[in-house]
């Protein structure tokens, strides 16, 4: 495991970091599950699940509680660590347009990815944590509270495949199992439940795929690829675009498992570059057909919307 993983900040060991992330993640799961069921949340958080407008989407008391739990937990466990934590809930206070945060090591955190699904009661929500260095993720955590799945991804030192696995609450570990389907006619797409428009439907219709399913939360979608249930996910910017915290952790786990994610023209995603929006046509896949998928989508978009920047 250690050989595949880049150097961590001074004073932080991988084993200690994983132990803390496990504890914080399962604590976050308990907080979210309590709020989802109208029960008293643990750790002294208030029981009222208020919902406010966060600008780009709803913000609940559950978002804020998990945000505090994770940020405080990392600070207490690694008081001397040379990193900064950027959260969806604190980004408006931390960021200035066009200016990246000055940090070699940066945590990018989404305490509740899929807030609409959380409020709708579908159970398809997630928690994301990603450790980023020089604009690229090196470690990712995706927690699926309702499925009691905790996904870890350690990206290889070369930025590619490393090690990815899932744990349950008992600590039993399961390796990622990407499918070996390669012809486009055999691939299964996982699509967004809440973010779809006509252009996306036109784009997907241009691909001769075998099947599609819907899922909330980017982390939940990528987990279906990690289990081998589906093979690709497509994000096409419209009135909004996914943000750094939507994608950094799922990308880390998918890359570590041997999958791929990029813009449709092959450009890698960049984080903490002064623009938190991951705009364009983004393709996440299990890997073998990634290049062909990108080429097909780029060609289709030139017909559907010639001015669209992939």
C-alpha positions as CSV (number, residue, x, y, z in Angstrom):
1,X,0.0,0.0,0.0
2,X,2.7,2.5,1.0
3,X,4.7,2.1,-2.2
4,X,1.7,3.2,-4.3
5,X,1.0,6.3,-2.3
6,X,2.7,9.7,-2.5
7,X,4.4,11.3,0.4
8,X,2.0,12.7,3.1
9,X,2.5,16.0,4.9
10,X,5.2,16.0,7.5
11,X,4.2,14.2,10.7
12,X,1.2,12.4,9.2
13,X,1.4,8.6,8.7
14,X,-1.0,6.7,6.4
15,X,-2.2,4.3,9.1
16,X,-3.0,7.1,11.5
17,X,-4.7,9.1,8.9
18,X,-6.9,6.2,7.7
19,X,-7.8,5.4,11.4
20,X,-9.0,9.0,11.9
21,X,-10.9,9.1,8.6
22,X,-12.7,5.8,9.6
23,X,-13.8,7.2,12.9
24,X,-14.9,10.6,11.5
25,X,-16.7,9.0,8.6
26,X,-18.8,6.6,10.7
27,X,-19.5,9.4,13.1
28,X,-20.7,11.5,10.1
29,X,-22.9,8.5,9.0
30,X,-24.5,8.4,12.5
31,X,-25.2,12.2,12.4
32,X,-26.8,12.0,8.9
33,X,-28.9,8.9,9.6
34,X,-30.2,10.4,12.8
35,X,-31.3,13.6,11.0
36,X,-32.8,11.6,8.1
37,X,-35.0,9.7,10.6
38,X,-36.0,12.6,12.8
39,X,-34.0,11.3,15.7
40,X,-31.7,13.1,18.1
41,X,-28.3,13.4,16.4
42,X,-25.2,12.3,18.4
43,X,-22.3,14.4,19.6
44,X,-24.6,17.2,20.9
45,X,-25.8,18.5,17.6
46,X,-29.2,20.2,17.6
47,X,-32.2,18.0,16.6
48,X,-33.9,20.5,14.3
49,X,-33.3,19.9,10.6
50,X,-33.7,23.4,9.3
51,X,-33.4,24.0,5.5
52,X,-31.9,27.2,4.1
53,X,-31.0,28.4,0.6
54,X,-27.3,28.1,0.1
55,X,-27.2,29.9,-3.2
56,X,-26.3,26.9,-5.4
57,X,-28.7,24.6,-3.5
58,X,-30.3,23.8,-0.1
59,X,-28.3,23.7,3.1
60,X,-29.6,21.8,6.1
61,X,-28.7,21.5,9.7
62,X,-27.3,18.1,8.8
63,X,-24.8,19.6,6.3
64,X,-23.6,22.0,8.9
65,X,-23.3,19.4,11.7
66,X,-21.3,17.0,9.6
67,X,-19.1,19.9,8.3
68,X,-18.3,20.9,11.9
69,X,-17.7,17.3,13.0
70,X,-15.2,16.6,10.2
71,X,-13.3,19.9,10.3
72,X,-13.0,19.8,14.1
73,X,-12.0,16.2,14.0
74,X,-9.2,16.7,11.5
75,X,-8.0,19.7,13.5
76,X,-7.9,17.8,16.8
77,X,-6.3,14.7,15.4
78,X,-3.6,16.5,13.3
79,X,-3.1,19.9,15.0
80,X,0.3,20.4,13.5
81,X,-0.5,19.1,10.0
82,X,0.5,21.5,7.2
83,X,-2.8,21.5,5.3
84,X,-5.9,23.6,4.8
85,X,-9.5,22.4,4.7
86,X,-11.9,23.8,2.1
87,X,-15.5,22.9,2.5
88,X,-18.6,23.6,0.5
89,X,-20.1,25.2,3.6
90,X,-17.2,27.6,4.2
91,X,-16.1,28.2,0.6
92,X,-17.8,31.6,0.4
93,X,-15.7,32.8,3.3
94,X,-12.5,31.2,2.2
95,X,-12.3,31.9,-1.5
96,X,-11.8,34.9,-3.7
97,X,-12.8,34.7,-7.4
98,X,-9.8,33.7,-9.6
99,X,-7.5,33.1,-6.6
100,X,-6.6,29.5,-5.6
101,X,-5.9,28.9,-1.9
102,X,-2.2,28.9,-1.1
103,X,-1.6,25.4,0.1
104,X,0.5,22.5,-0.9
105,X,-1.9,20.1,0.7
106,X,-5.7,20.8,0.7
107,X,-8.6,18.9,2.0
108,X,-11.7,19.4,-0.2
109,X,-14.8,18.4,1.7
110,X,-18.5,18.0,0.9
111,X,-20.3,17.1,4.1
112,X,-23.5,16.1,2.3
113,X,-23.4,15.4,-1.4
114,X,-26.9,14.9,-2.7
115,X,-28.8,17.2,-0.3
116,X,-32.0,17.0,-2.5
117,X,-31.9,13.3,-2.3
118,X,-31.4,13.5,1.4
119,X,-34.4,15.7,1.8
120,X,-36.5,13.5,-0.6
121,X,-35.7,10.4,1.4
122,X,-34.1,8.4,-1.4
123,X,-31.1,7.5,0.8
124,X,-28.8,8.3,-2.2
125,X,-26.5,10.8,-0.5
126,X,-22.9,10.7,0.4
127,X,-20.0,12.4,2.2
128,X,-16.8,13.3,0.3
129,X,-13.3,14.0,1.6
130,X,-10.4,14.4,-0.8
131,X,-6.7,15.3,-0.1
132,X,-5.4,17.3,-3.0
133,X,-1.8,18.2,-3.9
134,X,-0.8,20.5,-6.8
135,X,-4.3,20.5,-8.2
136,X,-4.8,16.7,-8.3
137,X,-6.3,14.3,-5.7
138,X,-4.1,11.8,-4.0
139,X,-6.5,10.4,-1.5
140,X,-10.3,10.1,-1.5
141,X,-13.0,9.0,0.9
142,X,-16.6,8.5,-0.2
143,X,-19.1,7.5,2.5
144,X,-22.5,6.1,1.7
145,X,-24.3,6.2,5.0
146,X,-27.5,4.4,4.1
147,X,-25.6,1.5,2.5
148,X,-23.0,1.6,5.2
149,X,-20.2,1.6,2.6
150,X,-17.0,3.5,3.2
151,X,-14.8,3.8,0.1
152,X,-11.1,4.7,0.2
153,X,-8.9,5.4,-2.7
154,X,-5.1,5.9,-2.6
155,X,-4.0,7.2,-6.0
156,X,-0.8,5.8,-7.3
157,X,2.4,7.9,-7.1
158,X,2.2,8.4,-10.9
159,X,-1.3,9.8,-10.6
160,X,-3.0,6.7,-11.9
161,X,-4.2,3.4,-10.4
162,X,-3.2,2.7,-6.8
163,X,-5.5,0.9,-4.3
164,X,-9.2,1.3,-3.8
165,X,-11.5,-0.6,-1.4
166,X,-14.7,-0.5,0.5
167,X,-15.2,-1.2,4.3
168,X,-18.2,-1.8,6.4
169,X,-18.6,-0.8,10.0
170,X,-17.0,-4.1,11.2
171,X,-13.9,-3.2,9.2
172,X,-14.4,-6.0,6.7
173,X,-12.8,-4.9,3.4
174,X,-13.9,-5.4,-0.2
175,X,-11.8,-4.5,-3.2
176,X,-13.2,-2.4,-6.0
177,X,-14.5,-4.6,-8.8
178,X,-14.8,-2.6,-12.1
179,X,-16.6,-4.4,-14.9
180,X,-14.6,-5.7,-17.9
181,X,-17.3,-4.7,-20.4
182,X,-15.7,-2.8,-23.3
183,X,-18.0,-2.5,-26.4
184,X,-20.2,0.5,-26.1
185,X,-23.2,-1.6,-26.8
186,X,-22.6,-3.5,-23.5
187,X,-22.0,-0.5,-21.3
188,X,-24.3,0.7,-18.6
189,X,-24.7,4.4,-17.8
190,X,-25.5,5.9,-14.4
191,X,-27.2,9.2,-14.8
192,X,-28.2,12.0,-12.5
193,X,-31.7,11.9,-10.9
194,X,-32.0,15.7,-10.4
195,X,-29.7,17.3,-13.0
196,X,-30.8,16.5,-16.6
197,X,-31.6,18.6,-19.6
198,X,-32.4,18.1,-23.3
199,X,-28.8,18.5,-24.4
200,X,-27.7,15.7,-22.1
201,X,-30.5,13.5,-23.3
202,X,-29.4,14.2,-26.9
203,X,-25.8,13.4,-26.0
204,X,-26.7,10.1,-24.4
205,X,-28.9,9.1,-27.3
206,X,-25.9,9.4,-29.5
207,X,-24.2,6.6,-27.6
208,X,-25.3,3.0,-28.3
209,X,-25.4,1.9,-24.7
210,X,-26.9,-1.2,-23.2
211,X,-28.8,0.3,-20.3
212,X,-29.0,3.2,-17.9
213,X,-30.0,3.8,-14.3
214,X,-30.6,6.9,-12.2
215,X,-28.8,7.7,-9.0
216,X,-28.4,10.7,-6.7
217,X,-25.0,12.0,-5.5
218,X,-21.8,11.9,-7.6
219,X,-20.3,9.7,-4.9
220,X,-23.2,7.2,-5.2
221,X,-22.9,7.2,-9.0
222,X,-19.2,6.5,-8.9
223,X,-19.7,3.7,-6.3
224,X,-21.9,1.9,-8.8
225,X,-19.0,1.9,-11.2
226,X,-16.6,0.7,-8.5
227,X,-19.0,-2.2,-7.8
228,X,-19.1,-3.1,-11.5
229,X,-22.9,-2.4,-11.7
230,X,-22.4,0.5,-14.2
231,X,-19.6,1.7,-16.4
232,X,-19.9,5.4,-17.0
233,X,-21.3,8.7,-15.7
234,X,-21.5,11.9,-17.8
235,X,-21.8,15.5,-16.4
236,X,-22.8,18.1,-18.9
237,X,-22.8,21.7,-17.6
238,X,-26.0,23.6,-18.1
239,X,-27.4,26.3,-15.7
240,X,-24.9,25.0,-13.2
241,X,-21.8,22.9,-13.1
242,X,-20.4,20.5,-10.4
243,X,-18.0,22.0,-8.0
244,X,-14.6,20.8,-6.8
245,X,-16.1,19.2,-3.7
246,X,-18.6,17.2,-5.8
247,X,-15.8,15.5,-7.8
248,X,-12.5,15.4,-6.0
249,X,-13.1,12.5,-3.7
250,X,-15.1,10.3,-6.2
251,X,-12.3,10.9,-8.8
252,X,-9.6,9.9,-6.3
253,X,-11.3,6.6,-5.5
254,X,-12.1,5.9,-9.2
255,X,-8.6,6.6,-10.3
256,X,-7.2,4.5,-7.5
257,X,-9.4,1.6,-8.7
258,X,-8.1,1.9,-12.3
259,X,-10.9,3.9,-13.7
260,X,-10.7,7.3,-15.5
261,X,-12.3,10.7,-15.4
262,X,-11.6,13.6,-17.7
263,X,-13.1,16.3,-19.9
264,X,-14.4,14.9,-23.2
265,X,-11.4,16.2,-24.9
266,X,-9.1,14.3,-22.6
267,X,-8.0,17.1,-20.3
268,X,-7.7,16.1,-16.7
269,X,-9.7,17.9,-14.0
270,X,-7.9,20.5,-11.9
271,X,-8.7,21.5,-8.4
272,X,-8.0,24.7,-6.5
273,X,-7.2,26.6,-9.6
274,X,-9.2,29.7,-8.7
275,X,-12.5,28.4,-10.3
276,X,-14.4,25.9,-8.2
277,X,-16.7,25.0,-11.1
278,X,-15.9,21.9,-13.0
279,X,-17.6,23.1,-16.2
280,X,-17.8,21.3,-19.6
281,X,-18.5,17.7,-20.5
282,X,-17.0,15.4,-18.0
283,X,-16.7,11.6,-18.5
284,X,-16.1,9.2,-15.6
285,X,-15.7,5.5,-16.6
286,X,-14.4,2.1,-15.6
287,X,-11.5,2.7,-18.1
288,X,-11.3,0.3,-21.0
289,X,-13.6,2.4,-23.3
290,X,-12.8,5.8,-22.0
291,X,-11.0,7.1,-25.0
292,X,-13.8,5.9,-27.4
293,X,-16.4,7.4,-25.2
294,X,-14.7,10.8,-25.1
295,X,-14.3,10.8,-28.9
296,X,-17.9,9.9,-29.5
297,X,-19.2,12.5,-27.1
298,X,-16.9,15.3,-28.5
299,X,-18.2,14.5,-32.0
300,X,-21.8,14.4,-30.9
301,X,-21.5,17.8,-29.1
302,X,-20.1,19.4,-32.2
303,X,-23.5,18.7,-33.7
304,X,-25.8,19.2,-30.7
305,X,-24.1,22.5,-29.5
306,X,-21.1,23.6,-31.6
307,X,-20.3,26.4,-29.2
308,X,-20.2,24.2,-26.1
309,X,-16.7,24.0,-24.5
310,X,-16.0,20.5,-23.4
